[in-house]
Every structure is written in structure tokens, then in C-alpha cells.
């Protein structure tokens, strides 16, 4: 972790598929304060310009919510977004839900707000928060996996975020795309262009679709079942129990495969599907112990920070970024 400023304010934004959340927090004495201001707005879908305008509006509302004497101490805006991006250049290569394709979002926002902008991946930020403030405290090697519409992860090794390598093309390899790790050769096609990806079998969306299909319901129709419906019916519906057993076995296989490569001490499960609690953790942990012949099965725990994980992680990473800039200066 880079040397950080002793005291500063940051504006942290977490741009989700449904809502965009923001907070202004103070970093002082090595800790984050309670937010000085909080606000949220609905996130536009598929309209890149509207998404930019929403983020600008959200930022301005937050800045106007604090005393002018405090406002001038906001040193940076941190922005956590889904998609494929390059934090070094502020480029969002692809964020289809937000309507961004090869767009230098950080520089656009900086021009509008007059404040430096740091761009990061929303899942990376949430994983950093869980490592430093939540379920990952006390260990140096963590795999934080977030299970929602898709599946993505943050890997911390030796206390440092694994960012992915810089390629000869100048692009940085995305790290943590565990949801697009193929687990079934010649399996169904994924929207990413590969076949048999992990998230086709055990993301929250996939589980709802598989359950619907097993019940004879059109998985693309209005009566689509959700993963929450399945969990609620586990004790009474044998079809739900069968689908859940298969989903947790696939998840355990994917997590164990990742653990074989990365060697984490602890795996943190977050995201909407993790709300199932022990119903999710227990079968995954049991299956991973069955698979553990070469390595020990890592401890599996639930994320602790809930919906604030993203915005907290964005704040922490932005403070680190400011510290690095200070060192260069």
C-alpha cells in the first residue's frame, strides 16, 4: 500500500446497475470517518451520456452538502464502476450496462468537476474494503468473490492487490474475472464469447434461470424465478434442492480451482447470493474439503460490509492513489 496523506477528504462513488451511491469521507489518523455527506441516484441503463450526467449530478449534490470550508479539502473523486477498464489511464474499455465503450470517463469527470478523478473496478474496491475493514482482516492472502448477476473476484496476495499484468499492447490484463473461468468444456455459450463459464451455472441470475427451466417456466418470460425464490423453497421443493445442490457443487469446483492457483488463506463470499448465508457456505465448504487432496481447503466466510463495501473500497483506493501521487511529487 502506498504512503497515504495524514488527513484529507475524498468523494467516493460506487456506480451499480440499479443505483449510484456516493459519500464524502475524511481520512485522518489512518481511518475513515463516518460520511460527511451521502446521496444516491438511479443509474441510467445503456445510455453513456446519461450515465456521465448522473455521476456529475451526484458528485455536485454531495459537494454542495458539505460546508464550503470543508468542500475545498476534497482532494479527489474516486469512481468504482463495473466493466473492463484501465485505472492507469482512466479508460473504460467496455461497460455495456452503462453504455460506455472506449471512453475516458475519468478525464471527462475531472473536466466537469475540477477535481482529480481516480477510476477503479467496483468489485476490486469491494474486495479491498472487505480485506482491510471487513471479513479479510488478519490475513494477507484473500480471494473475495462477489456473487450477483455475474461473478467477479478480488485477489489480495501478500497483502497487495493483484492487478493483472501490462501487455505489450499497452493494455492491462483484467484480474479477478473468475466468473468467466470455463468449467465445462463445450458448455453453453456465454455473453463473453466463451463456453461453459462459471457464472452460467452458479451466479444469482443463472440459478434463477436454471430453476425456472426445471419448473417448466420460460427463463426469459415474466414468471422467471429468482435465486431468492429458490432459497425460500429449499425445504419444501425437491426441484429447488436439486438445482441448489448442483449450483453449490459448481461454485465449489470453481472456487477450488481458483484456490489451487492463488493459494488464499480465506475466501470471502459477498454479493446478493451471499445473503443465503450458511445455506450457501456449508455445502460449498463441504465440497471443497472433499476436493482438497493437494492443498488445504481455505476457510470460507461471508462478507461483512454489505452495500457499503464498494464505496468504502473506492475511498480507500483513492486515498492510496493520492498518497502515491504525493510520493511522486
Residue, then its C-alpha position, 0 to 999 in steps of 0.5 A: x500500500x502506498x504512503x497515504x496523506x495524514x488527513x484529507x477528504x475524498x468523494x467516493x462513488x460506487x456506480x451499480x446497475x440499479x443505483x449510484x451511491x456516493x459519500x464524502x469521507x475524511x481520512x485522518x489518523x489512518x481511518x475513515x470517518x463516518x460520511x460527511x455527506x451521502x446521496x444516491x441516484x438511479x443509474x441510467x441503463x445503456x445510455x453513456x451520456x446519461x450515465x456521465x450526467x448522473x455521476x456529475x449530478x451526484x458528485x455536485x449534490x454531495x459537494x454542495x452538502x458539505x460546508x464550503x470550508x470543508x468542500x475545498x479539502x476534497x482532494x479527489x473523486x474516486x469512481x468504482x464502476x463495473x466493466x473492463x477498464x484501465x485505472x492507469x489511464x482512466x479508460x473504460x474499455x467496455x461497460x455495456x450496462x452503462x453504455x460506455x465503450x472506449x471512453x475516458x470517463x475519468x478525464x471527462x469527470x475531472x473536466x466537469x468537476x475540477x477535481x482529480x478523478x481516480x477510476x477503479x473496478x467496483x468489485x476490486x474496491x469491494x474486495x479491498x474494503x472487505x480485506x482491510x475493514x471487513x471479513x479479510x482482516x488478519x490475513x494477507x492472502x484473500x480471494x473475495x468473490x462477489x456473487x450477483x448477476x455475474x461473478x467477479x473476484x478480488x485477489x489480495x496476495x501478500x497483502x497487495x492487490x493483484x492487478x493483472x499484468x501490462x501487455x505489450x499492447x499497452x493494455x492491462x490484463x483484467x484480474x479477478x474475472x473468475x466468473x468467466x473461468x470455463x468449467x465445462x468444456x463445450x458448455x453453453x455459450x456465454x455473453x463473453x464469447x466463451x463456453x461453459x463459464x462459471x457464472x452460467x451455472x452458479x451466479x444469482x441470475x443463472x440459478x434463477x434461470x436454471x430453476x425456472x427451466x426445471x419448473x417448466x417456466x420460460x427463463x426469459x418470460x415474466x414468471x422467471x424465478x429468482x435465486x431468492x425464490x429458490x432459497x425460500x423453497x429449499x425445504x419444501x421443493x425437491x426441484x429447488x434442492x436439486x438445482x441448489x445442490x448442483x449450483x453449490x457443487x459448481x461454485x465449489x469446483x470453481x472456487x477450488x480451482x481458483x484456490x489451487x492457483x492463488x493459494x488464499x488463506x480465506x475466501x470471502x463470499x459477498x454479493x446478493x447470493x451471499x445473503x443465503x448465508x450458511x445455506x450457501x457456505x456449508x455445502x460449498x465448504x463441504x465440497x471443497x474439503x472433499x476436493x482438497x487432496x493437494x492443498x488445504x481447503x481455505x476457510x470460507x466466510x461471508x462478507x461483512x460490509x454489505x452495500x457499503x463495501x464498494x464505496x468504502x473500497x473506492x475511498x480507500x483506493x483513492x486515498x492510496x492513489x493520492x498518497x502515491x501521487x504525493x510520493x511522486x511529487 
